[in-house]
Amino acid sequence: MNQHDSERISGLLDADGLVSVQDESDADVIVLNTCCIRENADNKLYGTLGHLKTWKAEREGRQIVVAGCLSQKDKDSVQARAPYVDVVLGTHNVHRAAELMQYARTNGSITEIYDEAVEDEYILFPSALPARRGTSYNAWVTIQIGCDNTCAYCIVPAVRGKEISRPMEDIVREVTELAHRGVTEITLLGQNVNSFGRDTTLLARQAGGSNRVRPLFAELLTAVGAVGGIRRVRYMSPHPKDMRSDVLHAMAETEAVCEHLHYPLQSGSDRVLALMHRGYTANRYLERLKEARALIPDLAVTSDFIVGFPGETEDDFVKTLEVAAEADFDATYPFIFSARPGTEAATMTDQFIDPGVMAERFARLNLVVERSALRKHQERVGRIEEVVIEGPSRRGENVTSGRTRQSKLVHFVLPTPLRAGSYALIEITRGGRHHLEGELREVLFESTHRTNVPFSVVA
């Protein structure tokens, strides 16, 4: 979501007459769009700002802009720690980036943070804002902002505000426009996508409409998947407590929706899940996962874990290992607990886990989840996979990377280069823990979309 905001900021600066450059030494403006999910984001921001102090002094008129979640959280303290920063804006006023920069050129540095989203459709969901997208064949589409959950470790509700769903017809209209531009893959974005529409149906009931309060995410998946030209639909991230059978059926019945479910577990201990305020048990998680796999053939499942949540015992952690093994994930993203000021978990200092213990548990979890990931990938050897070309691989000269419908990264050699966004059939010849390797069997079609100029994001 922050990267999508970066596209919007870049588009606004383009519209204001600025031109993207590849090297910071050529730049007049640098925007740091920040995240605050983990502590290292804070360290990275202020370390980068220290470097940019020298950069700014080297040429008169240069500007530094800090945007995103960390500026929303820290507010006035950004300029207090780095007074040479020209503009600080938050998550609710991305649309003001160019205006604030113009103000700072004349009037000096400014911090503008809105405490909540302005109740105006254009500002809440600025799909009409110009955007410099990182690629032309795929696109992120925001379907909601904010989050109404109270997960004890999470700072997102404090920096993104309450949950507000975007009108479904507006989303479908944007996807249709993207398809007309040659986009073939979209990812629906939200803090809790499978609660999409819950707020709007609640308002409708309060106004005397339907008595049912229900998310509309399954209907949205079906509608977006029916847009002509869209070959792949993805979404992130759902919450297990809100996952419903109708969403799984929509995934199974809508051809464009990819066979990939990112399903954050966080912990396999019911006691820790309760401390986290996650709203589900390990058994409920596994039951829904079993249902998903029964409905959606060849479903790839990925997940998130937090290791060392305050109060986590060895017994709690062993339960996490057991559930992770039973869930048999294709890939996971485990993180060591990072206390974020402003969250409930940050106040549980008397229950913090020793860093050495957390590191040891992290290593043990990686052994379990990477074992299943390697086996899952090796089982795909010999299969023919539809792959969208992403571009040159970092694995070596003449190697190309692409991604399957299950979001698995594939490396292969092409006899002649194909543009990013082209589709090909690749026979898998080797499976590693984090990627596949293969050989070209057939080019399905070559992309003809317009090439975008790439941009860089520091976050």
N, C-alpha and C positions, 0 to 999 in steps of 0.2 A: 504493500500500500504506500509506503514511503517512496518507493521507486516510481510508482505511478504519479505521486505528487511531484517528484523531480521532473518527470516528463512535462507536467503542466507548467511548472516554473520555467523550464527551458523554453517552452512554447511562448509564454508571456514575454520573456526577454527577447526572443526572436521578433515577436510582433512589435516590440518597442525599439527595434532597430539594431539590436546587438547581433553579433555573428559568433557562432561556436568556434572555438579553437582547440587544438589537440594538446597544446603545451601551456602550462600555467605561466611560463615566462612571457607568453604573448597576450595574456589575458588582462583585461581591465577590471573584470568582476569575477569573483569566485563565490559560489553559493555552497554552503555546507548544509545539506539536508540530513537531519539527525534522527537517530533511534535511541530509545532509552530503556529497552527491554533488559539489557544486562549492563553491568558496571563498566565493562571495557569500552562501551560507547562513550561514556563520560571522559575517560582517560584519552581516548582517541581524538575526541573533539578538541580538548584543551591542548593536547600535544600538537595537533595540526594548527590550531590558532597561534601557538607560539612560533611555529615556522612561518606562518603567513604574516606575522608582524614585520619581519624583514622584507618579505615580498612586497607588502604594501608601501613600505618606505622607499623602495627603489624607483617608484614612478608616481608622480603627482596624479591625483584623481582616481586612483584605484579604490575599489570598494570590496568589502567583505560582508557577506550576508549569512546569517545563521537562521535556519528554519527547522521545522519538524518537531518531533515529540520532546526532545531534550530541551529545546528552547521553551516549549509550552510548559514543561515542568519547572525549569530553573528561572524563567522569566527575567527579572532585572539582574540576576546574578551573572548572566552571561557577559553583559557589558561591564559589570563590576570587576570581573576577573580579566576581561580583555577589552578595555575601554576603546581600543582602536577599531572594534567591530562597528560597522556603519548601520546595519539593519538587523534587528531580531524580530522574527515573526513566528507565529505558532501554527498549529494544525488547522485552525478554523479560519485563517485569513490568507491562504495560499493565493487567492485571487487578487490580493493586494501587493504582491511582490514587486512588480514594476513600479507602481505608484509610490511605494515606500522608498525605493531606491532613488527615484526622482526627488522626493522630499529631502532625503538625506544629503543629496548633492548641494542643495541650497541652504538647508537649515541645520545640518549637523545630524549626528547619530540619533536613531529612534528605535525604541522597543514598543511593539504593538502586539499584544496578546489578547485575543478574545477568549473569555472564560468558557463560552459554549458556542455551538454553531448558530449562526444567524438563521432565523426561520424564513428563509427565502430559497426557493428551489434552485435558482442559478448559483447561489453561494454554497448551499448544502452539497449539491451535486453538479459541479461546474463542467459537465460534459461539453458545453459550448466553448470552454476555454481552449485556446490553441495549445497543442501538445507536440513536443518533439519526442516521438516515440523511439525507443532504442532499436526496434526492428519494425518492418512493415508487414510481415506475414502473420505476426501474432500481436495480441493486444490485451492489456488489463482493462476490465470494465468494473467500476465501483458500483455495487448494488446496495450498500448500506454504509453508514458511518457509526462510530461509537459502539459501546457495549454496555449491557445492563447486568452482566454477571458480576460476581463479587469474589473471584478467585483470589485467595489470600496473598499470592505471590505477584500478582499482575498489576502493573502501573497503567495499562492501556485505558481503563475507564477514566482515570484522572486526566489523561492527556488527549483523549479522543472524544470524551463526552458521552452523553446518553445515546442509546441505540435509535437510529432513525433510518427507516427504509426508503429507498428511492422508488418512485412510481414505476410499476412494471412496464407500462407502455413506453416510458422514456428509455428504459434499459433496452428493450427490443428495438426501438428506433435507432439507438446508438450502434447496436450490434449490426443492424441492417446497413447502416451507413459504412461501418467498417468493412463489411463484406463487399460492398460496392467498390471499395478502395483496394481490394485484393487481399484483405486479411482472411486467413482460413482457420485460425485458431484463436480462441479467446479464453481468458481466465477470469471468472467472476470473483470479485474481491469483497471481503467484509470481515469484520472482527469475529462474527459468529454467523456465517452465511445461512445456516439452516434454520435460523430464527427469522429470516427475512419475511417481512409482511406481518409479523405478530403485532407490531405497534399500530399499523394501519387498520388491521381488522379490529383491534381493541377500540380504536377511536370510532370506527364505524358502528360498533355495538353500542358505545356510549351515546352515539347520536341517534339511536333508535333503529339501527339496521340489524344485520344478522346477529344472532345470539352466540354464534360460534367464533371463538378467538383462535385462529390457526395460522401457522406460518404458511407462506405461499411458495416456498422454495421449489417444491416438486413441480408446480405449474410453471415457474420461471424456467427451470431446466428444460422442460418440454418445449416451451415457446422459443427459447433461444436456440435450442437444437434444431428447430424447424426452419431457421433462417437459411435461405439459399446461399450456397457458397461457403458456409461454415462447416468445416470437416471435423473439427475437434473443439469440445467444450470441456474446460476444467474448472475447478472452484477451490477456494481456500479462504479460511479454514472453518470446518464445521466443529461443533461441540458435541461430544458423545451424549450428553444429557438431552439434547434436542434432536438427535437423529431419529427419524421416523421411517416406517416402512414405505410410505409413499415416495420418499426421496430415493430409496433404493430401487423401487419399481421404476421410477422415472429414469434412473441411470440405466437400468437393464433394457428399457423399452425405447429409449431415444438413441438412435444410432450414433449421433455426433458426440454424445457424452462419453468421455474416455473411461477406460476400465482401470481407474486409479482412484483410490480413496485415501486421503491423508486424514488420519483418525487419531488425534492426540490422546494418549493414555495418561501420561505424566507419572503415574505410580500404579503399582499392582496391589498395594495395600489399601484395604477399605478404610483403615484408621487414618492413614495419611491423606487419602482422597477426601475424607470428611474434614480434616484439618485444612485442606486446601479449598474447601467449599466447592468441590467439583460437581456434586449433585448426581453421581452415579457410583455404582460398585464395580469391582473388577468382573464379577459374574455377569452383570448386565452388559458391560462392555463386550465381553466375549460372546454373549448370546446374539447381540446385534451384529457383531462381526461375522458370526456363523451364518446369519441370515443373509448378509451382504454377499458372501461368497457363494451361497446357494443360488442366489438370484442372478449374479453377474459372473458369467464364465470368464476365466483368466483374469480375475481382479487382482491388481497389485495393491498392497496396503502398506502405507508408511505411517510413522508415528513420532511423537515427541515424548521425551522423558525429562524429569527434573530429579537429579540425584542429590541427596543430602538436604531435603526440605527439613526445616527445623523440627526436631523431635523424632526424626526417622531413626528407628532402631535397626539392628542387624536383622531381626525377624521381619520387619517391614520390608527391608531391601531384598531379602530372600524371596518374599512373595512377589516382588517386582520381577525378579529373575524368572520365577516360575510362570508368571502371566506372559512375560515377553517370549519365553520359549513356546508356550502354548499358542500364542497369537501368530507366531511364525511370520514375522514381518519381512517385506522385501527390502526395506531400508528404514533407518531410524535416525533421529536427530536428538541425541542425549545432551543435556546441559547440566553442569554443576550449578547448584543453587547460588543465586546472586541476589543479595538483599537490596531491594529498591526502596529508598526513602519514600514514605507516603503510602506504603502497603502494610497490611496487617502482619505479614510474615517478617517484615523488617523490625517489628517491635518484639519479636520472640527471641531476643538475644540470649536468654538463659538456656535456650534449647538449640542454639546453633551447633552444627556438627563440625568437628575438627577437620580442617582442610586436608590433612593427610588421609583421614578416613574417607572423605568424599572422593578424593582422587583414586583411592584403591577400589572403591565401589564403582566408580565410573569405568575403570579398566575392566572390571569383571562383567559389567553390563555390556560393554562393547564386544567382549568375547562371545556372549550369547547371541546378540543381535546380528553380528557380522557372520556368525556361523550359518544362521538361517538365510541371510542375504546371499552368501556365496552359493549355498545349495540351490536357492531359487534361480540364480543366474545360470548356474551350470545346467539346470534342467531345461533351459531355453536353447541350448546348443542343438543345432540342426533345424530349428524352426525358421520360417520365413516371416520377418517382421516388417510392417509398414513403418517407415521412418521419415520424419520431416528433417530436411537438411538445416542445421544451425550454422555451419561455417567451418573454417579450418580448426583442427584439433590442436591442442597444446602438446599432444603426445609425439609429434614429429612432423617433419616436412612431408607434404603430399597426403597427410592423413586428414580425413573429414570427420566431423561429429554430427550426429543426428539424435533424435529422440523418438522413442516408440510411443504408442498410445498409452502404455502403462508408465510413461515418463521415465523410462530407462535410457540412460546415455549409451550410445553405440558409436564406436570408432571403426572406420573402414577407409579403404583406398578407392578413389574413383579414377577411371581411365581419363576422363575429362572433367573439369570442375563443373559443379552445379551451383546455381545461385541459392542462397538461403531462402527457405520457404518452398523449395521443390520437394516432391515426395518420391520415394523410391522403396523398392522391396529389397531387404537385406537378409541374407542367410547368416544366422548366428553361428560363429565358429568357436568362440571361447567366452566363458563367463568369469568375470572377476568379482571381487566383493562390491565394487562401486560402479562397475561399468560392464558393457558387453563389447565384443569385437565381432566383425562380420565381413561378408563379401557381397558386393553388388550383384543382384540378380536381374533387376528390371527398374527402369526409370518410369514411374507412373505419369508424372507430368512435371514440366519445368516451370518455375515461378516466373511471372511476368510483372510482378508488382514493382512500384517505384522504390528505389533504394533511399533510405533515410541516412542522413549524416549522423554518426554515432555521437553520443555525449557521455561525459564521465560524471559519476556521482560519488561524493565523499560522504559516507554516513557511518 
